[in-house]
Amino acid sequence: MAPPAVYLPEPHATNQRKRSTQSDSALLPSDVYFQHTPSPAFQKPGCRIGSKEEEMNRTLDQAIEAARSMKRTTDRMAKRLTADLAKAQLLPQQHSATRVAPEVPGVVRAYSKHSDSITVEFAEVAGATSYNLRAVFQSGDFFSESVVSSSPATVVGLQPYTNYRLSVMSINSGGRSQPSHPIQVKTVVMAPELSTSSPDDDTILVTWSPVDYAILYTLCIIRQGSSTRLKVNTTDHNMTFGDLEAGTTYCIKGEAWDSEGRAGDYLTVCQITRPPRPDLVHIQVTLGGSLGIVVHWMLVRGAEDYLAWSTTGQNCTSTGSNHCYISPVGCGQNHSISVTAFNSAGPSSPSPPADYITYPCPPDNIWVEEAQADNCSVMWDEVPVVEYYMVFIKRDDGTEKSCNTTRTSCHFLCVCGHTYLTSVFPYNQAGSSPFAHVQNYTTIPCCPEGVSLKSVSTETLKITWLPVKGSELYQTTAKQVDEVIHCNDTAPVCALSDLRCNGVYSVVVAACSELRGCNSTCPPHTHETAPCSPEIRTIMQFNQSSYKVQFTTPNTQNTNYTIIATGRDDKHTCHGRNTSCELTQLPCGSKFEVTAVATTTAGRSLPGYSEILETGPCCPTSMNVTQVTQAMTNVTWSTGRGARSYTATLTSSHGHAKCHTTDIHCLMGCISCGTNYSVNLETISSSGHTSECKYHGFSSSACCPTNIKLYRWANNSLRVYWHSTWTPQQHTVELYGTAANYTCLADDNSKFCDIQEERCGDVYTVVAAPVGPGGVKVNFCQQRTYSVPCPGFNGGIVISRGRRSIK
């Protein structure tokens, strides 16, 4: 079928020009005819269509279907051409008059070298700027176009071994030409998908899946770095190449041929053969943190990795190196090792096995037997792969001994009180075990020397001694009649506690070892413990500063007892062997803690339970009584040590006054004037202890005069008159006025006093008071106030006297 025509715009044509179209029947092939075939529903009854007629109907149906397929293809092409025409009509009018489409190019030839492409060679035309290369299935179902710039050009994205019709159109700014006459070309077959492997070091196996439409396969193999090639043809789907070099890379090119004798795509893969077998060179046993072996071999061509494996199941690997290290390996082994080389193709054949032996293991069980004193033997269990044994015996003082034997025992001289370290090293051709188990053996220790016993308390005995060779433990035993006390310690010192006081103990110190036990022949040592503590029974005071203390005597005779009274600032003691002693000259106002202690040649006991002794409080060193009023005194005193309160008492034949206070002063009333008092003070401690204190007596002052009167007397004088209970008594009179002050001293038997007045009509304050010993005036007598008129009046008027007025 000829390609459809391309309609180009005529010169000066307008945009409204109608497009030319072609009828569907014009695109059908000329040898296709249509014929109406009646359906079976319209056949007359009793008529049958013969076989020839049926064949014609089938042929006609096939033709109609082919025409419909072509019509679909033609419709697509018409749409594309219509689009091209619309683009051309949109060009400016001035250009449409001067530009025309180029000539139709001619296809020279077309061929396929790859299964997904076809290359077209065509004759280029003048005025063309590019070319449109079109490819369609022969059935018309597939449509592909691509724009190229020149010849030759290749259409890609095609299906393998498929017929295509290809045509070329030239293109410039004026449009594109009519398609060239189509040429039919079939793509070649696909390349086989090669899969390679190397079963051994001189063979490569190539396999592939069948390629559609392929009838023959060609394989070409070449060694990497060589120009020699080997080409083979086969209709099979596998090929084995033998007699190759081990550890060498080969590249294989494969292509398929179709029934037309055309070679399809080709595929090249490279495959390395397995490496040759490595040669094992040397096996070396190494010593370090753990036992191991170093395996050495010769490097082989094409190998990437190496694996050395032992018959013990252990292995090691190496990349690019000619040795590797297997660790840990066991001692006393006799095994073999092989080496295998690896590359991407797989493993080589293993090398011949090489034997190796490791040094022997040390014996697990070592012991020492002492058949009799000083005669010992080291013994052990036999171990395999051994030629002889070296035994080393080292004493704890540094002395060493060794023996070489093929037996499993070694004799040596062992001394009492020492520890021996024994070890056994087995030897073979690989050498000696780098380590050995060490067995300790300690002979029976000797008895300790320099034993010293010292009481640290009534119940504890400290025992020390010199260290003993070979002793791991010391056992100390203290016995007294029916009592046994034990003490076990690793140090050469022991403290036996909970002993009975004032007792005699037999002490034995024995050295022991874990394996040999304790030495039972050590001599005893006798020691007496400290005396028991006495207890205070009573404390009795028999004078002001002395006390008798009674206590218990729980120890044996000839025990000295000491009573200690400890105060805040001092300490007092008394001694005795009986049940009492006396504490003397204890200060007043003190508190003592009294304890009893016993002393013997074995030492001093612990203090017994203490008792508190409090002496009576001290008397104040001074006490002063001051009369405040005629009937009231103020008593003061200094502080008495140990006193918390005081009771002051003034006592006379007329009565007494008492005051109880915590202060150091007291105000006391009910005092009689002109009376002698005895002064007493009782000090009282916080616990109720008291002390009686006596001081010098106190005499109250004379009584103040009463009934005092003021008279004007002859010669401008004033007379003060009074009444006194106590006679004889000297008095003093003081007269205070606004104009003058007067003083008068009266004799003992006098009851008045005259004063010369300088100015009359004044108001006077009068104080009349007795004069005590030493001329001291009594200063608490009451004053009185008088108004004295000028002559013409013979009596004074008392204006004021205290709280009430009297004339």
PyMOL commands that set and color helices and strands:
alter all, ss='L'
color gray80, all
select helices_A, chain A and resi 24-27+40-42+51-89+93-96+773-775
alter helices_A, ss='H'
color red, helices_A
select strands_A, chain A and resi 106-114+117-123+130-137+143-148+153-156+163-172+175-176+183-186+194-200+203-208+214-223+229-234+238-241+249-258+263-272+280-286+292-297+305-310+315-319+323-326+334-343+346-347+354-357+366-372+375-380+388-395+400-405+409-413+419-428+431-432+438-442+452-455+461-464+473-480+483-489+493-496+504-513+517-518+524-528+536-543+546-551+560-566+571-576+580-583+591-600+603-604+611-614+623-629+632-637+645-652+655-661+665-668+676-684+690-699+706-713+717-723+731-736+741-746+752-756+763-770+784-787+797-800
alter strands_A, ss='S'
color yellow, strands_A
deselect
rebuild
show_as cartoon
